[in-house]
Amino acid sequence: MTFTRALMAGTATLALSAGAGLAAEKWDMPMAYSASNFHSENGVAFAECVGAGTNGEITIEVHPGGSLFAGADIKRAIQTGQVQIGERLLSGHQNESAVFGFDSVPFLAPSFEDSEKLYEAAKPQIEALLDEQNLELLYAVPWPPQGLYFKKEVNSVADMAGIKFRSYNNTTSRLAELTGMLPVTVEAAEISQAFATGVAESMVSSGATGYDRKVWESLTHFYEVDAWLPRNYVMVNQHVWADVSDANKEAIRTCAAEAEARGLQASKDYTQFTMDGLAEGGMTVQPAGDTLMGELREIGATMTAEWLEAAGEEGAALVDAFKAAQ
């Protein structure tokens, strides 16, 4: 009896092991923005495409809204293998390399067309940097052009003095400093609460972020300044990627290309939709006045020079390649 039970237990263990080997591989994909945000919706569509394209051999579970990891922690989680895949705003990691901030240089590429050319110029360097960090880039999608949110009318930089300003990367922190505002680090998932409680009173962001977070409940003005179009990047851990079959890699790459194109179009479509939504919520939505824009462009020139100095030859080569493509 003892031998029979042992044999049965061994057989069951082997069966379970074999079953585990045949089971679908599940990837967790943390994302920082709400489930209703177009980046998150695009991530869900990408995940569904991967499941279908790999015939169920790889399934991806999307975790939006910073529910699995806060935005600032997502990149490290992918690098260290805590998750297999995820999405992150790379400009939030300029402390690792100034080049990561290429898409947040004020007024360098303020339109979708220019943003795409800038990304193509920067992509080889970005991929090389990520490769050094155990990360494989799958796709990247721009946000709509960034504008300024306030809870009062602002006509000049002098009107910004002392305002608590939500920052999310080096660029936004520096913008606050140069305009006399007070930078406060606030993750995307915490924006609504930060404004409601007075932790922050202003931010630079797209209409999409403001619309998703219903900031009209706390703020009153949105000024279109088209400062820059930062990008969200979807990356996979390289050790995980190395174990993916060639056929499944091809399927995932196809899904990634579709997600990049779909996300770009969604960003374009969402731009006017969210402007209208902010206005319907009760906000004053308008282009910044000439005085304010002139002062912001002067500040932008200072920040551009600072970024070029920090990024060195790599940054200069990137900008030269971008300008050559214009």
KELUMTI-321979 format. One record per residue: x, y negated, z of N, C-alpha, C, O in turn. Coordinates in steps of 0.02 Angstrom, whole numbers, padded with zeros to 5 digits, always signed. Atoms other than C-alpha are relative to their C-alpha. Layout:
BEGIN
XYZXYZXYZXYZ...
//
This chain:
BEGIN
+00042+00060+00000+00000+00000+00000+00043-00062+00000+00029-00111-00036-00044+00058-00004+00140-00118+00045+00032-00014-00067+00036-00071-00089-00032+00007+00065+00228-00086-00121-00050-00026-00051-00033-00070-00092+00051+00021+00048+00065-00106-00219-00017-00074+00008-00023-00111-00041+00016+00071-00012+00025-00271-00134+00057-00045-00024+00046-00098-00052-00058+00039+00021+00202-00333-00167+00002-00005-00076+00018-00058-00103+00000+00000+00073+00189-00282-00349-00054-00046-00028-00042-00083-00076+00055+00042+00021+00021-00369-00366+00017-00075+00011+00002-00117-00031-00019+00068-00015+00089-00526-00284+00051-00026-00050+00049-00083-00073-00051+00019+00049+00239-00526-00400-00030-00012-00068-00011-00059-00103+00033+00008+00065+00129-00503-00552-00039-00066-00002-00039-00101-00053+00038+00062-00003+00018-00647-00495+00045-00061-00006+00029-00110-00039-00048+00055+00003+00170-00759-00471+00024-00011-00071+00030-00067-00095-00022+00005+00070+00232-00719-00646-00054-00029-00044-00040-00068-00089+00056+00026+00040+00061-00754-00717-00008-00075+00009-00020-00112-00039+00005+00071-00013+00053-00922-00631+00056-00038-00033+00045-00093-00060-00057+00034+00031+00227-00965-00693-00010-00006-00075+00004-00058-00104+00011+00001+00073+00182-00918-00870-00053-00051-00017-00048-00088-00066+00054+00047+00012+00021-01018-00857+00025-00072+00005+00005-00114-00035-00027+00068-00009+00117-01171-00794+00040-00021-00061+00039-00079-00082-00041+00015+00057+00235-01159-00941-00041-00018-00061-00020-00055-00105+00043+00012+00058+00089-01161-01062-00045-00061+00009-00075-00085-00039+00045+00056-00014-00004-01302-00976+00025-00064-00034+00084-00071-00049-00018+00065+00030-00008-01476-01051+00046-00039+00046+00040-00035+00107-00044+00042-00039+00128-01594-00995-00035-00067+00012-00057-00099-00036+00036+00062-00018+00052-01743-00903+00049-00056+00016+00094-00047+00057-00041+00059-00014+00132-01915-00905-00044-00053+00034-00101-00065+00014+00034+00057-00033+00082-02055-00787+00026-00064-00031+00087-00073-00040-00019+00062+00034+00081-02228-00867-00027-00060+00040-00084-00082+00029+00022+00060-00036+00072-02376-00745+00001-00061-00045+00045-00070-00086+00006+00064+00035+00017-02544-00815-00019-00053+00051-00056-00038+00098+00009+00051-00052+00013-02709-00721-00066-00037-00004-00087-00070+00044+00058+00044+00011-00144-02787-00794-00065+00039+00005-00067+00100-00001+00065-00030-00012-00329-02755-00767-00021+00046-00056+00003+00040-00113+00023-00049+00049-00418-02614-00857-00034-00034-00060-00034-00007-00115+00035+00035+00054-00515-02742-00960+00047-00042-00043+00026-00067-00095-00048+00039+00039-00357-02830-01022+00016+00036-00065+00018+00098-00066-00011-00033+00065-00319-02798-01205+00063+00043-00002+00066+00092-00039-00059-00042-00003-00146-02730-01164-00017+00068+00030+00005+00120+00006+00019-00063-00033-00222-02600-01048-00046+00041-00045-00038+00102-00049+00043-00036+00046-00358-02555-01172+00040+00030-00057+00026+00086-00080-00043-00025+00053-00224-02536-01305+00040+00060+00026+00052+00108-00011-00036-00056-00030-00127-02423-01186-00043+00062+00004-00018+00118-00007+00046-00057-00003-00279-02312-01164-00009+00031-00069-00009+00092-00076+00007-00025+00068-00301-02299-01352+00063+00036-00022+00059+00087-00056-00064-00033+00015-00116-02255-01369+00002+00068+00034+00023+00117+00003-00001-00063-00037-00134-02120-01236-00046+00052-00034-00028+00110-00039+00046-00046+00034-00284-02045-01326+00030+00024-00065+00023+00083-00083-00033-00019+00062-00187-02047-01489+00054+00053+00012+00060+00101-00027-00053-00048-00016-00041-01955-01408-00029+00068+00017-00003+00119-00005+00032-00065-00017-00156-01822-01336-00022+00036-00063-00012+00097-00069+00024-00031+00062-00233-01792-01507+00059+00018-00045+00059+00072-00075-00056-00011+00045-00069-01807-01603+00045+00057+00020+00078+00088-00022-00042-00056-00024+00020-01679-01493-00041+00062+00012-00018+00110+00043+00046-00056-00010-00130-01562-01494-00007+00018+00074-00012+00077+00092+00010-00012-00071-00147-01584-01307+00062+00022+00038+00058+00035+00098-00061-00022-00035+00032-01535-01269+00027-00053+00047+00060-00037+00096-00018+00055-00044+00063-01707-01193-00062-00043+00011-00092-00068-00036+00055+00044-00017-00073-01802-01102+00027-00057+00042+00071-00048+00083-00023+00060-00036-00051-01978-01034-00058-00028+00040-00112-00041+00013+00050+00032-00043-00149-02046-00886+00021-00072+00014+00074-00084+00042-00015+00071-00008-00154-02236-00885-00024-00024+00068-00080-00008+00089+00017+00028-00066-00152-02325-00717+00005-00076-00004+00058-00104+00008-00003+00073+00009-00199-02509-00747-00003-00038+00066-00010-00008+00120+00010+00044-00058-00205-02656-00628+00051+00007+00056+00036-00010+00113-00050-00009-00052-00044-02615-00536-00021+00051+00052+00004+00049+00108+00027-00047-00048-00137-02470-00454+00050+00054+00020+00045+00082+00075-00050-00052-00016+00011-02349-00461+00065-00032+00022+00094-00012+00073-00059+00040-00019+00158-02471-00456-00014-00073-00017-00046-00088-00067+00006+00071+00015+00161-02660-00445+00041-00015-00062+00089+00021-00078-00034+00016+00063+00217-02744-00606+00075-00002+00006+00111+00024-00037-00073+00008-00008+00390-02786-00540+00036+00066+00011+00096+00070+00003-00031-00065-00016+00419-02603-00493-00006+00051-00056+00023+00106-00052+00015-00049+00052+00361-02519-00653+00063+00021-00038+00074+00081-00049-00060-00017+00039+00524-02528-00750+00046+00047+00039+00070+00096+00012-00043-00042-00041+00625-02454-00607-00030+00070+00008+00006+00119+00010+00033-00064-00007+00495-02317-00586+00011+00044-00061+00019+00105-00055-00012-00039+00061+00518-02265-00768+00074+00021-00003+00089+00079-00018-00072-00015+00003+00708-02275-00759+00019+00059+00045+00058+00102+00025-00019-00051-00050+00717-02164-00605-00040+00064-00005-00029+00111+00033+00039-00061+00010+00590-02037-00666-00057+00008+00048-00086+00062+00052+00059-00004-00044+00456-02078-00538-00063+00006-00043-00112+00037-00022+00052-00009+00051+00343-02092-00690+00035+00011-00067+00094-00005-00075-00030-00016+00065+00372-02037-00868+00000-00059-00048+00045-00067-00089+00011+00054+00048+00310-02192-00959-00034-00058+00035-00064-00049+00088+00033+00057-00031+00248-02367-00921+00008-00062-00041+00045-00063-00091-00003+00064+00035+00225-02546-00977+00025-00055+00046+00005-00058+00104-00029+00053-00041+00323-02697-00916+00016-00061-00043+00035-00055-00101-00021+00063+00028+00351-02880-00957+00075-00007+00012+00097-00021+00068-00072-00002-00010+00539-02875-00987+00031-00067+00020+00085-00068+00050-00027+00065-00020+00563-03062-00962+00002-00006+00076+00035-00051+00103-00003-00001-00073+00533-03022-00779+00065+00029+00026+00075+00033+00087-00063-00032-00020+00705-02939-00778+00061-00036-00028+00111-00005-00045-00056+00039+00026+00817-03080-00838+00060+00001+00047+00116-00015+00027-00056-00007-00046+00921-03054-00681+00046+00057-00020+00104+00059+00000-00041-00056+00024+00982-02893-00764+00037-00020-00064+00095-00002-00073-00030+00026+00062+01016-02976-00932-00040-00059-00024-00101-00054-00030+00035+00060+00024+00974-03150-00994-00036+00014-00066-00086-00018-00082+00031-00016+00064+00933-03071-01163-00072+00023+00008-00114+00012-00036+00069-00022-00012+00776-02995-01086-00049-00060-00001-00109-00050-00010+00043+00058-00001+00709-03173-01076-00007-00035-00067-00032-00091-00070+00002+00032+00066+00722-03208-01263-00069-00024-00020-00077-00074-00054+00068+00016+00022+00533-03210-01284-00034-00052+00046-00093-00067+00037+00027+00051-00045+00510-03341-01146+00040-00064-00003+00037-00105+00044-00036+00063+00009+00624-03478-01211-00050-00052-00025-00079-00043-00079+00053+00048+00017+00510-03632-01216+00006-00029-00071+00058-00056-00090+00008+00031+00066+00454-03685-01390+00047+00027-00054+00053-00002-00108-00043-00029+00051+00579-03574-01481-00041+00034-00054-00027+00027-00113+00043-00035+00048+00444-03467-01562-00072-00006+00025-00098+00042+00053+00065+00013-00031+00274-03543-01517-00061+00026-00038-00118+00014-00017+00056-00027+00039+00168-03455-01650+00007+00075-00007+00061+00102+00005-00004-00073+00010+00125-03274-01686+00050+00018-00054+00088+00066-00047-00047-00014+00056+00221-03281-01850+00072-00006+00024+00113+00038+00010-00069+00009-00025+00378-03350-01767+00017+00053+00053+00073+00077+00055-00012-00050-00052+00358-03231-01621+00019+00068-00029+00064+00102-00003-00016-00064+00032+00361-03080-01737+00071-00001-00029+00108+00048-00024-00068+00007+00028+00519-03144-01824+00052+00001+00056+00106+00031+00048-00047+00001-00057+00602-03176-01656+00008+00070+00028+00064+00091+00046-00003-00068-00026+00558-03001-01597+00042+00045-00045+00083+00085-00020-00040-00041+00046+00630-02920-01752+00075-00016+00005+00117+00028+00000-00070+00019-00009+00791-03019-01727+00029+00027+00065+00087+00045+00068-00023-00021-00066+00801-02968-01544-00003+00076+00011+00032+00102+00055+00014-00070-00013+00743-02787-01558+00062+00044+00006+00066+00084+00052-00059-00043-00008+00914-02706-01589+00036-00010+00067+00057+00039+00098-00033+00013-00065+00988-02791-01435-00043+00027+00058-00016+00055+00105+00044-00024-00052+00836-02749-01329+00004+00076+00005+00008+00103+00060-00003-00074+00000+00842-02566-01381+00067+00023+00029+00069+00073+00065-00066-00019-00026+01029-02559-01342+00003-00009+00076+00031+00033+00111+00002+00011-00072+01002-02634-01169-00041+00053+00036-00021+00078+00088+00043-00051-00031+00861-02514-01131+00033+00068-00002+00026+00108+00045-00035-00064+00005+00965-02368-01192+00051+00009+00057+00059+00064+00084-00047-00002-00055+01096-02411-01061-00034+00012+00067-00003+00033+00115+00038-00006-00062+00959-02405-00930-00046+00061+00001-00093+00065+00039+00038-00063+00002+00891-02233-00974-00072-00010-00023-00118+00025+00000+00067+00015+00024+00742-02306-01066-00003+00000-00076+00043-00022-00110+00012-00002+00071+00672-02278-01240-00060-00045-00015-00114-00035+00012+00055+00046+00018+00567-02418-01316-00046+00034-00050-00024+00062-00100+00049-00028+00045+00406-02358-01397-00036-00055-00039-00040-00052-00101+00032+00056+00036+00312-02519-01437-00003-00062+00045+00004-00057+00106+00005+00063-00036+00294-02701-01388-00056-00043-00031-00064-00044-00092+00056+00040+00023+00145-02819-01399+00003-00069+00033+00013-00074+00093-00004+00067-00029+00144-03009-01377-00065-00021+00034-00120+00002+00016+00058+00035-00028+00028-03108-01266-00017-00058-00046+00024-00078-00087+00015+00062+00035-00065-03255-01341+00045-00056+00024+00076-00049+00077-00043+00057-00021+00026-03423-01332-00016-00023+00071-00074-00024+00092+00007+00019-00070+00055-03483-01154-00021-00074+00008+00006-00118-00026+00023+00067-00015-00037-03635-01087+00005-00013+00075+00024+00032+00113-00006+00020-00070-00044-03727-00920-00069-00005+00033-00115-00037+00006+00062+00002-00040-00181-03703-00789+00010-00045+00061+00062-00042+00094-00002+00042-00060-00219-03830-00653-00070-00004+00031-00119+00015+00000+00064+00013-00032-00355-03872-00529-00015-00075+00003-00055-00098+00043+00013+00071+00007-00350-04056-00577+00023-00023-00069+00056+00015-00104-00023+00028+00064-00322-04167-00729+00074-00016+00004+00097-00046+00054-00072+00013+00002-00138-04178-00778+00017-00032-00067+00003-00004-00120-00017+00036+00061-00075-04305-00903+00075-00010-00010+00097-00031-00064-00072+00007+00004+00111-04308-00866+00034+00047+00049+00001+00075+00093-00038-00043-00047+00247-04210-00778-00004-00028+00071-00004+00010+00119+00005+00030-00067+00235-04334-00634-00061+00024+00037-00061+00027+00099+00061-00024-00031+00059-04270-00602+00007+00070+00030-00036+00092+00068-00011-00069-00023+00131-04096-00566+00037+00003+00067+00039+00056+00098-00043-00001-00059+00238-04146-00418-00035+00031+00060-00090+00012+00079+00024-00031-00062+00213-04035-00266-00052+00054-00009-00072+00085+00041+00051-00051+00012+00088-03916-00348+00032+00070+00008+00087+00082-00015-00024-00069-00009+00108-03732-00297-00014+00039-00065-00071+00047-00086+00002-00027+00068+00146-03643-00460+00016+00074+00000+00068+00095+00025-00011-00072+00004+00128-03457-00493+00056+00016-00050+00050-00002-00108-00054-00020+00045+00291-03389-00565+00002+00076-00006-00019+00111+00040-00005-00073+00010+00323-03216-00638+00066+00021-00031+00078+00080-00042-00067-00016+00025+00500-03228-00708+00046-00060+00010+00024-00112+00037-00048+00056-00009+00656-03338-00709-00022-00063-00037-00014-00118-00011+00021+00057+00040+00585-03449-00845-00054-00041+00035-00049-00102+00039+00054+00036-00033+00427-03492-00751+00023-00032+00065-00001-00086+00083-00027+00030-00061+00522-03522-00590+00039-00064-00016+00034-00114+00019-00039+00058+00020+00640-03640-00680-00046-00056-00025-00032-00115-00013+00048+00050+00023+00494-03729-00764-00030-00037+00060-00038-00098+00058+00026+00032-00060+00421-03761-00592+00050-00049+00030+00032-00105+00048-00052+00043-00030+00585-03832-00528+00008-00065-00040+00013-00119-00011-00012+00058+00043+00606-03949-00677-00059-00048-00004-00052-00105-00025+00059+00043+00001+00429-04015-00664-00020-00024+00070-00070-00059+00078+00015+00021-00068+00433-04041-00476-00052+00041+00036-00076+00022+00089+00048-00045-00032+00314-03898-00438+00036+00048+00046+00098+00052+00047-00028-00047-00049+00340-03765-00304-00014+00071-00024-00072+00093-00022+00012-00068+00025+00365-03589-00375-00019+00049+00054+00011+00051+00108+00024-00053-00045+00270-03447-00290-00007+00063-00041-00046+00063-00090+00005-00062+00038+00293-03269-00352-00066+00036+00014-00081+00052+00072+00066-00032-00006+00123-03190-00384-00007+00051-00056-00001+00033-00114+00011-00051+00050+00093-03024-00473-00067-00011-00036-00112-00042-00008+00061+00010+00040-00041-03019-00609-00062+00024+00037-00114-00008+00035+00058-00029-00035-00155-02909-00502-00022-00043+00058-00078-00035+00084+00015+00040-00059-00150-03039-00363-00020-00072-00017-00030-00113+00027+00013+00068+00021-00189-03195-00466-00064-00029+00029-00063-00084+00056+00065+00026-00023-00373-03214-00420+00002-00018+00074-00021-00071+00094-00004+00012-00072-00339-03199-00235+00046-00058+00016+00032-00099+00061-00048+00053-00012-00189-03315-00243-00032-00069-00011-00021-00115+00028+00033+00064+00013-00292-03455-00321-00057-00012+00048-00068-00069+00070+00057+00009-00045-00443-03424-00211+00022-00021+00070-00014-00057+00104-00024+00015-00067-00339-03437-00053+00048-00059+00003+00070-00078+00057-00044+00057+00002-00230-03582-00110+00074+00017+00002+00116-00028+00008-00070-00019+00003-00070-03482-00115+00033-00030-00062+00091-00050-00061-00023+00032+00063-00053-03546-00294-00055-00046-00025-00114-00036-00011+00048+00049+00025-00135-03693-00381+00007-00011-00075-00032-00049-00105-00014+00011+00071-00066-03683-00557+00038+00060-00027+00066+00100+00011-00042-00051+00031+00016-03566-00682+00007-00015-00074-00032-00054-00102-00005+00000+00072+00078-03551-00859-00014+00071-00021+00019+00118+00001+00019-00067+00022-00004-03404-00945-00045-00007-00061-00062-00062-00082+00044+00001+00058-00113-03356-01091-00072-00008+00022-00088+00000+00081+00071+00002-00016-00299-03381-01101-00025+00068+00022-00073+00073+00059+00021-00068-00017-00312-03192-01087+00004+00013+00075-00044+00039+00104-00008-00012-00071-00245-03186-00910-00052-00038+00040-00083-00012+00086+00049+00040-00036-00355-03328-00852-00070+00025-00008-00110+00025+00039+00067-00026+00013-00508-03255-00933-00012+00065+00038-00065+00073+00070+00008-00064-00034-00479-03080-00863-00008-00010+00075-00045+00028+00108+00001+00011-00072-00455-03152-00688-00051-00052+00021-00054-00071+00080+00053+00048-00015-00601-03276-00698+00027-00059+00041-00002-00077+00092-00032+00052-00039-00487-03416-00641-00042-00064+00004-00026-00108+00044+00044+00058-00005-00626-03544-00673-00034-00004+00068-00062-00056+00085+00028+00001-00067-00686-03495-00500+00042-00043+00047+00019-00064+00100-00045+00039-00043-00536-03590-00429+00033-00058-00037+00050-00108-00005-00036+00051+00038-00457-03692-00569-00048-00038-00047-00103-00015-00060+00045+00042+00039-00527-03830-00679+00024-00018-00070-00017-00033-00113-00027+00023+00065-00410-03868-00825+00048+00051-00030+00089+00081+00005-00049-00039+00038-00319-03770-00959+00025-00043-00057-00014-00068-00098-00030+00041+00052-00198-03863-01071+00038+00045-00050+00083+00082-00030-00034-00038+00053-00144-03785-01237+00067-00033-00014+00069-00090-00038-00066+00026+00014+00043-03808-01252+00041+00047-00045+00093+00027-00072-00034-00049+00043+00094-03649-01347+00074+00003+00016+00116-00004-00028-00069+00002-00023+00253-03637-01245+00041+00059-00025+00097+00051-00048-00035-00061+00024+00301-03457-01290-00050+00057-00001-00106+00051+00025+00042-00060+00002+00228-03284-01323+00039+00059+00028+00072+00095-00010-00037-00056-00030+00302-03159-01200-00029+00067-00020-00086+00071-00042+00022-00066+00022+00291-02974-01236-00002+00051+00057+00038+00049+00104+00001-00059-00042+00240-02819-01142+00031+00058-00039+00018+00066-00099-00036-00055+00033+00348-02666-01180-00021+00066+00031-00024+00073+00092+00015-00067-00023+00298-02484-01168+00062+00042-00011+00088+00048-00066-00064-00037+00000+00448-02376-01124-00010+00069+00031-00053+00079+00073+00002-00068-00027+00479-02193-01088+00069+00017+00028+00120-00004+00001-00062-00023-00029+00612-02114-00978+00038+00044-00051+00008+00089-00081-00037-00035+00052+00751-02048-01091+00009+00074+00014+00011+00114-00033-00005-00072-00016+00770-01883-00998-00064+00036-00019-00063+00092-00044+00064-00028+00019+00586-01852-01024-00005+00003-00076-00027+00053-00105+00003+00004+00073+00599-01907-01206+00043+00054-00033+00025+00082-00084-00046-00050+00028+00745-01789-01237-00032+00070-00002-00014+00111-00044+00032-00066-00004+00635-01640-01190-00061+00006-00046-00092+00059-00050+00058-00001+00045+00498-01687-01314+00021+00030-00067+00074+00013-00093-00016-00031+00064+00494-01582-01472+00001-00053-00055-00029-00107-00048-00005+00047+00055+00536-01667-01636-00069-00016-00029-00083-00073-00047+00067+00010+00028+00357-01643-01698-00040-00047+00045-00075-00091+00020+00037+00043-00046+00285-01724-01542+00030-00070+00003-00006-00119+00011-00031+00067+00004+00412-01866-01550-00028-00039-00060-00043-00098-00055+00026+00033+00060+00353-01903-01726-00072-00022+00011-00091-00077-00010+00070+00018-00013+00172-01900-01669-00005-00060+00047-00046-00104+00036+00001+00056-00048+00209-02017-01523+00023-00064-00034-00005-00118-00022-00023+00059+00036+00306-02136-01635-00054-00028-00046-00062-00088-00051+00055+00021+00043+00160-02141-01755-00053-00037+00041-00078-00089+00021+00049+00031-00045+00042-02181-01611+00026-00068+00025-00012-00115+00032-00030+00062-00024+00163-02314-01549-00003-00055-00053-00018-00113-00038+00004+00049+00055+00170-02399-01719-00071-00026-00008-00082-00086-00020+00070+00021+00004-00019-02401-01725-00018-00046+00058-00054-00095+00049+00014+00041-00059-00026-02472-01548+00030-00070-00006-00001-00119+00014-00032+00065+00009+00096-02610-01592-00040-00044-00048-00050-00103-00035+00040+00038+00049-00005-02663-01745-00068-00018+00029-00092-00074+00020+00067+00012-00029-00171-02646-01653+00004-00053+00055-00040-00096+00061-00008+00048-00054-00106-02743-01503+00012-00070-00025-00014-00118+00003-00013+00065+00029-00041-02885-01610-00065-00032-00025-00078-00091-00013+00063+00027+00026-00209-02905-01696-00047-00018+00058-00081-00068+00055+00042+00014-00058-00299-02894-01529+00020-00065+00034-00022-00104+00056-00025+00061-00031-00188-03031-01459-00023-00061-00040-00043-00112-00011+00023+00055+00043-00229-03143-01608-00075-00012+00008-00097-00069+00016+00073+00005-00006-00415-03106-01596-00021-00027+00068-00069-00064+00075+00018+00017-00069-00417-03130-01408+00015-00073+00016-00014-00101+00063-00021+00068-00015-00337-03302-01416-00059-00049+00003-00071-00080+00054+00057+00046+00002-00490-03403-01470-00057+00024+00044-00091-00016+00075+00054-00028-00041-00610-03285-01382+00008-00020+00073-00040-00039+00106-00011+00017-00070-00529-03319-01214-00002-00075+00012-00023-00098+00066+00007+00072-00006-00517-03506-01246-00074-00018+00009-00093-00058+00052+00072+00012-00004-00705-03505-01274-00027+00024+00067-00070-00008+00097+00022-00027-00063-00728-03397-01120+00017-00044+00059-00024-00052+00105-00020+00046-00054-00632-03516-01007-00046-00061+00000-00067-00084+00053+00045+00058+00005-00738-03660-01071-00070+00017+00024-00102-00022+00059+00066-00021-00022-00898-03563-01044-00003+00009+00076-00055+00001+00107-00004-00006-00073-00839-03531-00866+00000-00066+00036-00006-00068+00097+00003+00066-00029-00835-03717-00838+00065-00038+00000+00067-00094+00026-00065+00034+00002-00653-03761-00869+00003-00050-00057-00029-00042-00109-00017+00046+00054-00593-03909-00970+00058+00031-00039+00112+00041-00012-00051-00033+00042-00496-03830-01115+00018-00048-00057-00025-00066-00097-00020+00049+00051-00395-03947-01226+00075+00001-00010+00112+00025+00033-00073+00006+00010-00224-03978-01304+00028-00050+00050-00005-00098+00070-00033+00048-00044-00100-04064-01190+00009-00066-00036+00018-00067-00097-00009+00066+00030-00085-04252-01219+00071-00011-00025+00116+00026-00007-00066+00015+00030+00060-04329-01313+00054-00012+00052+00110+00012+00045-00049+00014-00052+00146-04391-01156+00024+00064+00033+00084+00075+00041-00017-00062-00033+00139-04223-01070+00040+00046-00046+00090+00076-00025-00035-00043+00047+00193-04128-01226+00071-00024-00011+00118+00016-00015-00067+00027+00010+00340-04244-01254+00045+00016+00058+00103+00035+00048-00040-00015-00059+00401-04221-01076+00014+00075+00006+00069+00095+00025-00011-00072-00003+00377-04033-01085+00051+00023-00052+00091+00067-00038-00049-00019+00051+00477-04022-01245+00071-00020+00021+00120+00015+00005-00065+00020-00027+00620-04116-01162+00024+00052+00051+00082+00071+00052-00017-00052-00049+00615-03992-01019+00016+00066-00036+00061+00102-00016-00013-00061+00039+00606-03851-01146+00069+00000-00031+00102+00052-00034-00067+00004+00029+00765-03913-01229+00053+00015+00052+00103+00048+00038-00046-00015-00055+00853-03908-01061+00001+00074+00015+00055+00103+00024+00005-00071-00015+00791-03732-01027+00030+00043-00055+00060+00095-00042-00029-00037+00057+00841-03673-01201+00076-00001+00005+00109+00051-00005-00073+00006-00007+01018-03738-01175+00025+00044+00057+00078+00076+00052-00020-00041-00058+01026-03651-01006-00004+00074-00018+00040+00113+00002+00006-00070+00019+00964-03487-01079+00057+00021-00048+00086+00074-00040-00054-00016+00047+01090-03493-01222+00067+00007+00036+00107+00050+00019-00062-00006-00039+01230-03521-01097+00002+00065+00039+00053+00099+00042+00004-00062-00039+01171-03375-00990+00005+00062-00044+00035+00112-00025+00001-00058+00045+01144-03258-01139+00064+00006-00041+00077+00059-00069-00065-00003+00033+01313-03302-01216-00004+00016-00074-00051-00005-00108-00005-00015+00072+01363-03234-01386-00060+00041-00024-00083+00032-00080+00058-00040+00020+01220-03108-01387-00061-00044-00012-00098-00034-00061+00056+00045+00008+01093-03245-01363+00006-00043-00062-00042-00054-00098-00012+00042+00059+01171-03356-01495-00010+00039-00064-00039+00013-00112+00009-00042+00059+01175-03212-01620-00073+00014-00013-00096+00015-00070+00071-00014+00005+00994-03173-01584-00037-00061-00030-00077-00053-00076+00033+00061+00025+00939-03354-01613+00020-00014-00072-00022-00035-00113-00023+00010+00069+01045-03367-01771-00037+00047-00048-00057+00026-00102+00036-00049+00042+00964-03209-01840-00072-00020-00009-00101-00013-00063+00070+00023+00003+00792-03278-01799-00007-00059-00048-00052-00059-00089+00004+00060+00042+00825-03445-01883+00013+00017-00073-00015-00014-00118-00014-00021+00068+00895-03358-02036-00061+00032-00033-00068+00031-00094+00059-00034+00026+00730-03264-02053-00058-00048-00012-00108-00029-00041+00054+00048+00008+00625-03422-02050-00002-00031-00071-00045-00072-00085
//
